[in-house]
Amino acid sequence: MGYFLGTVIGLQRTFFWILVVLMSVNAAFVSLLYRPYLRDTAALRDQIEAQVAGRPAEKNPTIRPKEC
């Protein structure tokens, strides 16, 4: 007969591990992606601006976030 996690360790512990712990780990991981995302979007923005202006894009552009 199959057992469910809530039956084996209890509903409170199941909700704690799945909702609190797993979501906290996920939030920490997504937060680590924030800075590379800023650099990537800034580099892409520079390439698009260079194409619109009609000048060749740099081979290795300096990756820097632009101020809003």
N, CA, C and O atoms as CSV, one atom per row, in Angstrom:
chain,resi,resn,atom,element,x,y,z
A,1,MET,N,N,0.842,-1.177,0.000
A,1,MET,CA,C,0.000,0.000,0.000
A,1,MET,C,C,0.894,1.250,0.000
A,1,MET,O,O,1.884,1.297,0.730
A,2,GLY,N,N,0.554,2.259,-0.810
A,2,GLY,CA,C,1.368,3.465,-0.895
A,2,GLY,C,C,1.149,4.404,0.274
A,2,GLY,O,O,0.062,4.458,0.849
A,3,TYR,N,N,2.167,5.124,0.610
A,3,TYR,CA,C,2.084,6.085,1.703
A,3,TYR,C,C,2.335,7.477,1.152
A,3,TYR,O,O,3.162,7.662,0.259
A,4,PHE,N,N,1.633,8.433,1.678
A,4,PHE,CA,C,1.847,9.816,1.323
A,4,PHE,C,C,2.788,10.450,2.330
A,4,PHE,O,O,2.873,10.010,3.476
A,5,LEU,N,N,3.491,11.481,1.901
A,5,LEU,CA,C,4.462,12.141,2.781
A,5,LEU,C,C,3.789,12.682,4.034
A,5,LEU,O,O,4.349,12.594,5.127
A,6,GLY,N,N,2.589,13.242,3.883
A,6,GLY,CA,C,1.862,13.759,5.040
A,6,GLY,C,C,1.510,12.679,6.042
A,6,GLY,O,O,1.451,12.932,7.245
A,7,THR,N,N,1.279,11.484,5.550
A,7,THR,CA,C,0.968,10.366,6.437
A,7,THR,C,C,2.215,9.887,7.164
A,7,THR,O,O,2.155,9.510,8.335
A,8,VAL,N,N,3.337,9.903,6.470
A,8,VAL,CA,C,4.576,9.376,7.041
A,8,VAL,C,C,5.179,10.333,8.075
A,8,VAL,O,O,5.504,9.908,9.184
A,9,ILE,N,N,5.334,11.618,7.731
A,9,ILE,CA,C,6.004,12.543,8.663
A,9,ILE,C,C,5.063,13.573,9.260
A,9,ILE,O,O,5.484,14.352,10.116
A,10,GLY,N,N,3.825,13.607,8.847
A,10,GLY,CA,C,2.861,14.562,9.388
A,10,GLY,C,C,2.686,15.764,8.465
A,10,GLY,O,O,3.608,16.158,7.751
A,11,LEU,N,N,1.496,16.331,8.496
A,11,LEU,CA,C,1.196,17.449,7.606
A,11,LEU,C,C,1.978,18.713,7.950
A,11,LEU,O,O,2.430,19.416,7.047
A,12,GLN,N,N,2.144,19.012,9.224
A,12,GLN,CA,C,2.878,20.215,9.610
A,12,GLN,C,C,4.322,20.156,9.122
A,12,GLN,O,O,4.825,21.127,8.557
A,13,ARG,N,N,4.985,19.039,9.334
A,13,ARG,CA,C,6.376,18.904,8.893
A,13,ARG,C,C,6.467,18.910,7.378
A,13,ARG,O,O,7.412,19.464,6.817
A,14,THR,N,N,5.480,18.291,6.696
A,14,THR,CA,C,5.469,18.289,5.234
A,14,THR,C,C,5.338,19.710,4.703
A,14,THR,O,O,6.101,20.115,3.825
A,15,PHE,N,N,4.380,20.471,5.223
A,15,PHE,CA,C,4.206,21.849,4.779
A,15,PHE,C,C,5.433,22.691,5.100
A,15,PHE,O,O,5.833,23.533,4.296
A,16,PHE,N,N,6.027,22.475,6.252
A,16,PHE,CA,C,7.233,23.237,6.607
A,16,PHE,C,C,8.346,22.984,5.603
A,16,PHE,O,O,8.935,23.936,5.092
A,17,TRP,N,N,8.648,21.719,5.306
A,17,TRP,CA,C,9.749,21.405,4.411
A,17,TRP,C,C,9.475,21.820,2.972
A,17,TRP,O,O,10.376,22.294,2.280
A,18,ILE,N,N,8.257,21.648,2.525
A,18,ILE,CA,C,7.956,21.971,1.129
A,18,ILE,C,C,7.744,23.471,0.947
A,18,ILE,O,O,8.300,24.066,0.023
A,19,LEU,N,N,6.954,24.079,1.807
A,19,LEU,CA,C,6.627,25.483,1.607
A,19,LEU,C,C,7.702,26.434,2.124
A,19,LEU,O,O,8.069,27.383,1.431
A,20,VAL,N,N,8.199,26.201,3.302
A,20,VAL,CA,C,9.149,27.149,3.898
A,20,VAL,C,C,10.572,26.890,3.420
A,20,VAL,O,O,11.214,27.789,2.877
A,21,VAL,N,N,11.065,25.692,3.613
A,21,VAL,CA,C,12.467,25.403,3.301
A,21,VAL,C,C,12.712,25.427,1.794
A,21,VAL,O,O,13.636,26.095,1.330
A,22,LEU,N,N,11.908,24.716,1.036
A,22,LEU,CA,C,12.117,24.648,-0.407
A,22,LEU,C,C,11.952,26.011,-1.065
A,22,LEU,O,O,12.738,26.368,-1.943
A,23,MET,N,N,10.952,26.775,-0.660
A,23,MET,CA,C,10.761,28.111,-1.229
A,23,MET,C,C,11.882,29.063,-0.825
A,23,MET,O,O,12.250,29.934,-1.613
A,24,SER,N,N,12.426,28.927,0.359
A,24,SER,CA,C,13.551,29.770,0.777
A,24,SER,C,C,14.798,29.459,-0.035
A,24,SER,O,O,15.524,30.372,-0.429
A,25,VAL,N,N,15.052,28.195,-0.284
A,25,VAL,CA,C,16.191,27.809,-1.124
A,25,VAL,C,C,15.999,28.344,-2.538
A,25,VAL,O,O,16.947,28.841,-3.147
A,26,ASN,N,N,14.796,28.247,-3.059
A,26,ASN,CA,C,14.505,28.761,-4.391
A,26,ASN,C,C,14.710,30.273,-4.449
A,26,ASN,O,O,15.282,30.772,-5.418
A,27,ALA,N,N,14.262,31.007,-3.447
A,27,ALA,CA,C,14.437,32.457,-3.413
A,27,ALA,C,C,15.915,32.839,-3.376
A,27,ALA,O,O,16.324,33.794,-4.036
A,28,ALA,N,N,16.713,32.105,-2.617
A,28,ALA,CA,C,18.149,32.379,-2.552
A,28,ALA,C,C,18.806,32.137,-3.911
A,28,ALA,O,O,19.653,32.923,-4.334
A,29,PHE,N,N,18.428,31.070,-4.591
A,29,PHE,CA,C,18.997,30.763,-5.903
A,29,PHE,C,C,18.626,31.827,-6.932
A,29,PHE,O,O,19.479,32.271,-7.701
A,30,VAL,N,N,17.371,32.232,-6.951
A,30,VAL,CA,C,16.936,33.253,-7.910
A,30,VAL,C,C,17.623,34.584,-7.610
A,30,VAL,O,O,17.930,35.334,-8.537
A,31,SER,N,N,17.866,34.888,-6.352
A,31,SER,CA,C,18.572,36.124,-5.991
A,31,SER,C,C,20.001,36.126,-6.521
A,31,SER,O,O,20.529,37.180,-6.875
A,32,LEU,N,N,20.627,34.960,-6.578
A,32,LEU,CA,C,21.981,34.875,-7.120
A,32,LEU,C,C,22.017,35.182,-8.615
A,32,LEU,O,O,23.056,35.592,-9.132
A,33,LEU,N,N,20.917,34.992,-9.306
A,33,LEU,CA,C,20.865,35.246,-10.744
A,33,LEU,C,C,20.647,36.717,-11.080
A,33,LEU,O,O,20.736,37.092,-12.249
A,34,TYR,N,N,20.367,37.555,-10.094
A,34,TYR,CA,C,20.005,38.942,-10.346
A,34,TYR,C,C,21.145,39.744,-10.975
A,34,TYR,O,O,20.928,40.440,-11.967
A,35,ARG,N,N,22.342,39.660,-10.422
A,35,ARG,CA,C,23.465,40.439,-10.959
A,35,ARG,C,C,23.873,40.009,-12.371
A,35,ARG,O,O,24.073,40.876,-13.221
A,36,PRO,N,N,24.004,38.710,-12.659
A,36,PRO,CA,C,24.294,38.340,-14.054
A,36,PRO,C,C,23.200,38.805,-15.013
A,36,PRO,O,O,23.494,39.158,-16.156
A,37,TYR,N,N,21.963,38.810,-14.571
A,37,TYR,CA,C,20.867,39.292,-15.411
A,37,TYR,C,C,21.057,40.764,-15.739
A,37,TYR,O,O,20.850,41.168,-16.884
A,38,LEU,N,N,21.446,41.573,-14.761
A,38,LEU,CA,C,21.686,42.998,-15.016
A,38,LEU,C,C,22.785,43.191,-16.050
A,38,LEU,O,O,22.647,44.008,-16.960
A,39,ARG,N,N,23.885,42.436,-15.913
A,39,ARG,CA,C,24.986,42.566,-16.877
A,39,ARG,C,C,24.564,42.124,-18.273
A,39,ARG,O,O,24.914,42.774,-19.258
A,40,ASP,N,N,23.826,41.042,-18.367
A,40,ASP,CA,C,23.389,40.546,-19.669
A,40,ASP,C,C,22.439,41.517,-20.351
A,40,ASP,O,O,22.557,41.764,-21.551
A,41,THR,N,N,21.502,42.065,-19.598
A,41,THR,CA,C,20.566,43.007,-20.215
A,41,THR,C,C,21.272,44.291,-20.629
A,41,THR,O,O,20.918,44.879,-21.651
A,42,ALA,N,N,22.258,44.739,-19.864
A,42,ALA,CA,C,23.000,45.940,-20.237
A,42,ALA,C,C,23.808,45.697,-21.517
A,42,ALA,O,O,23.861,46.563,-22.390
A,43,ALA,N,N,24.427,44.539,-21.628
A,43,ALA,CA,C,25.195,44.220,-22.833
A,43,ALA,C,C,24.275,44.115,-24.046
A,43,ALA,O,O,24.618,44.595,-25.127
A,44,LEU,N,N,23.131,43.501,-23.878
A,44,LEU,CA,C,22.170,43.384,-24.974
A,44,LEU,C,C,21.647,44.752,-25.379
A,44,LEU,O,O,21.500,45.032,-26.568
A,45,ARG,N,N,21.365,45.605,-24.405
A,45,ARG,CA,C,20.897,46.958,-24.689
A,45,ARG,C,C,21.949,47.732,-25.484
A,45,ARG,O,O,21.606,48.444,-26.427
A,46,ASP,N,N,23.219,47.602,-25.115
A,46,ASP,CA,C,24.290,48.277,-25.851
A,46,ASP,C,C,24.369,47.787,-27.290
A,46,ASP,O,O,24.575,48.584,-28.206
A,47,GLN,N,N,24.208,46.490,-27.497
A,47,GLN,CA,C,24.253,45.947,-28.857
A,47,GLN,C,C,23.088,46.460,-29.693
A,47,GLN,O,O,23.265,46.807,-30.861
A,48,ILE,N,N,21.910,46.508,-29.108
A,48,ILE,CA,C,20.740,46.998,-29.837
A,48,ILE,C,C,20.899,48.471,-30.167
A,48,ILE,O,O,20.585,48.886,-31.283
A,49,GLU,N,N,21.381,49.275,-29.221
A,49,GLU,CA,C,21.603,50.697,-29.474
A,49,GLU,C,C,22.635,50.909,-30.570
A,49,GLU,O,O,22.503,51.829,-31.378
A,50,ALA,N,N,23.660,50.068,-30.605
A,50,ALA,CA,C,24.684,50.179,-31.647
A,50,ALA,C,C,24.088,49.853,-33.014
A,50,ALA,O,O,24.415,50.513,-34.000
A,51,GLN,N,N,23.231,48.859,-33.087
A,51,GLN,CA,C,22.605,48.516,-34.361
A,51,GLN,C,C,21.667,49.616,-34.828
A,51,GLN,O,O,21.629,49.931,-36.017
A,52,VAL,N,N,20.915,50.203,-33.916
A,52,VAL,CA,C,19.993,51.276,-34.276
A,52,VAL,C,C,20.769,52.497,-34.753
A,52,VAL,O,O,20.346,53.167,-35.695
A,53,ALA,N,N,21.889,52.793,-34.120
A,53,ALA,CA,C,22.702,53.949,-34.491
A,53,ALA,C,C,23.495,53.694,-35.771
A,53,ALA,O,O,24.065,54.627,-36.336
A,54,GLY,N,N,23.539,52.454,-36.232
A,54,GLY,CA,C,24.245,52.139,-37.465
A,54,GLY,C,C,25.733,51.949,-37.299
A,54,GLY,O,O,26.463,51.926,-38.289
A,55,ARG,N,N,26.195,51.813,-36.091
A,55,ARG,CA,C,27.622,51.569,-35.867
A,55,ARG,C,C,27.819,50.118,-35.469
A,55,ARG,O,O,26.928,49.501,-34.886
A,56,PRO,N,N,28.978,49.576,-35.783
A,56,PRO,CA,C,29.204,48.162,-35.436
A,56,PRO,C,C,29.274,47.977,-33.917
A,56,PRO,O,O,29.828,48.808,-33.198
A,57,ALA,N,N,28.712,46.891,-33.461
A,57,ALA,CA,C,28.756,46.570,-32.033
A,57,ALA,C,C,30.155,46.102,-31.665
A,57,ALA,O,O,30.856,45.501,-32.479
A,58,GLU,N,N,30.550,46.383,-30.432
A,58,GLU,CA,C,31.860,45.951,-29.964
A,58,GLU,C,C,31.899,44.435,-29.851
A,58,GLU,O,O,30.890,43.794,-29.557
A,59,LYS,N,N,33.088,43.867,-30.091
A,59,LYS,CA,C,33.231,42.413,-29.975
A,59,LYS,C,C,33.054,41.963,-28.532
A,59,LYS,O,O,32.312,41.020,-28.259
A,60,ASN,N,N,33.730,42.633,-27.614
A,60,ASN,CA,C,33.628,42.329,-26.185
A,60,ASN,C,C,33.246,43.611,-25.462
A,60,ASN,O,O,34.107,44.305,-24.922
A,61,PRO,N,N,31.952,43.925,-25.451
A,61,PRO,CA,C,31.555,45.191,-24.817
A,61,PRO,C,C,31.778,45.150,-23.317
A,61,PRO,O,O,31.679,44.103,-22.678
A,62,THR,N,N,32.075,46.299,-22.785
A,62,THR,CA,C,32.196,46.409,-21.333
A,62,THR,C,C,30.814,46.214,-20.750
A,62,THR,O,O,29.870,46.921,-21.104
A,63,ILE,N,N,30.706,45.264,-19.869
A,63,ILE,CA,C,29.410,44.940,-19.305
A,63,ILE,C,C,29.205,45.795,-18.071
A,63,ILE,O,O,29.889,45.639,-17.059
A,64,ARG,N,N,28.259,46.692,-18.177
A,64,ARG,CA,C,27.967,47.590,-17.067
A,64,ARG,C,C,26.482,47.889,-17.058
A,64,ARG,O,O,25.906,48.139,-18.117
A,65,PRO,N,N,25.846,47.871,-15.908
A,65,PRO,CA,C,24.431,48.222,-15.882
A,65,PRO,C,C,24.242,49.719,-16.081
A,65,PRO,O,O,25.025,50.524,-15.578
A,66,LYS,N,N,23.204,50.086,-16.813
A,66,LYS,CA,C,22.900,51.506,-17.017
A,66,LYS,C,C,22.006,51.989,-15.903
A,66,LYS,O,O,21.213,51.231,-15.346
A,67,GLU,N,N,22.145,53.258,-15.588
A,67,GLU,CA,C,21.304,53.852,-14.566
A,67,GLU,C,C,19.919,54.055,-15.157
A,67,GLU,O,O,19.775,54.383,-16.335
A,68,CYS,N,N,18.914,53.858,-14.338
A,68,CYS,CA,C,17.532,54.040,-14.822
A,68,CYS,C,C,17.162,55.486,-14.847
A,68,CYS,O,O,16.042,55.830,-15.225
